[in-house]
Amino acid sequence: MIAQTEIRQLPLPEKLALLEAVWAELAADPDTVEVPQWHKDILDERQQLLDQGSLQTLDWELAKEQINRMVR
C-alpha cells in the first residue's frame, strides 16, 4: 500500500492519476462499494430538483474540461 506521506510528495498530475486509477478500480465492480444512506439522500434530492427543472446541468465532457483547466 502507498503511504500517505508518499502521496503527499507526489506532484498534482500524479495525484490525480492515482485518484483516477483508484476510481477506475472501484467502478469496475460497483456492487462491492456500499453507498451510505446520507449519500443516497443527496442523490435523491438532486434527482428531484432535476425533475422539477430547478437544477442546472453541465455536459460531462465540458465539466471535465473545466476541471482540468482549474487544476493546471
C-alpha positions as CSV (number, residue, x, y, z in Angstrom):
1,M,0.0,0.0,0.0
2,I,1.2,3.5,-0.7
3,A,1.7,5.6,2.4
4,Q,0.0,9.0,2.8
5,T,3.4,10.6,3.2
6,E,4.4,9.3,-0.3
7,I,1.1,10.6,-1.7
8,R,1.8,14.0,-0.2
9,Q,5.1,14.2,-2.1
10,L,3.6,13.4,-5.5
11,P,3.1,16.3,-7.9
12,L,-0.5,17.1,-8.6
13,P,-0.8,15.4,-12.0
14,E,0.5,12.2,-10.4
15,K,-2.0,12.5,-7.5
16,L,-4.8,12.9,-10.0
17,A,-3.6,9.9,-12.0
18,L,-3.6,7.9,-8.8
19,L,-7.1,9.0,-7.9
20,E,-8.3,8.1,-11.4
21,A,-6.8,4.7,-11.1
22,V,-8.4,4.0,-7.7
23,W,-11.7,5.3,-9.0
24,A,-11.5,3.1,-12.1
25,E,-10.8,0.1,-9.9
26,L,-13.8,0.9,-7.7
27,A,-16.0,1.5,-10.8
28,A,-15.0,-1.9,-12.3
29,D,-17.2,-3.7,-9.7
30,P,-19.7,-1.1,-8.3
31,D,-21.6,-3.7,-6.4
32,T,-18.7,-4.0,-3.9
33,V,-19.0,-0.4,-2.9
34,E,-21.6,0.4,-0.3
35,V,-23.3,3.7,-0.7
36,P,-24.1,5.3,2.6
37,Q,-27.7,6.5,3.2
38,W,-26.8,10.1,3.5
39,H,-25.3,10.0,0.0
40,K,-28.4,8.3,-1.4
41,D,-30.5,11.1,0.2
42,I,-28.4,13.7,-1.5
43,L,-28.7,12.0,-4.9
44,D,-32.5,11.6,-4.4
45,E,-32.7,15.3,-3.6
46,R,-30.7,16.3,-6.7
47,Q,-32.8,14.0,-8.9
48,Q,-36.0,15.7,-7.6
49,L,-34.5,19.1,-8.3
50,L,-33.5,17.9,-11.8
51,D,-37.0,16.5,-12.4
52,Q,-38.5,19.9,-11.3
53,G,-36.2,21.8,-13.6
54,S,-34.6,23.6,-10.7
55,L,-31.1,22.3,-11.2
56,Q,-28.7,23.4,-13.9
57,T,-26.6,20.7,-15.5
58,L,-23.4,20.7,-17.5
59,D,-22.3,18.3,-20.2
60,W,-19.8,15.8,-18.7
61,E,-17.2,16.5,-21.3
62,L,-17.4,20.2,-20.8
63,A,-17.3,19.7,-17.0
64,K,-14.1,17.6,-17.3
65,E,-12.5,20.3,-19.4
66,Q,-13.4,23.0,-16.8
67,I,-12.0,20.8,-14.0
68,N,-8.8,20.2,-16.0
69,R,-8.3,23.9,-16.6
70,M,-8.8,24.6,-12.8
71,V,-6.1,22.1,-11.7
72,R,-3.5,23.1,-14.2
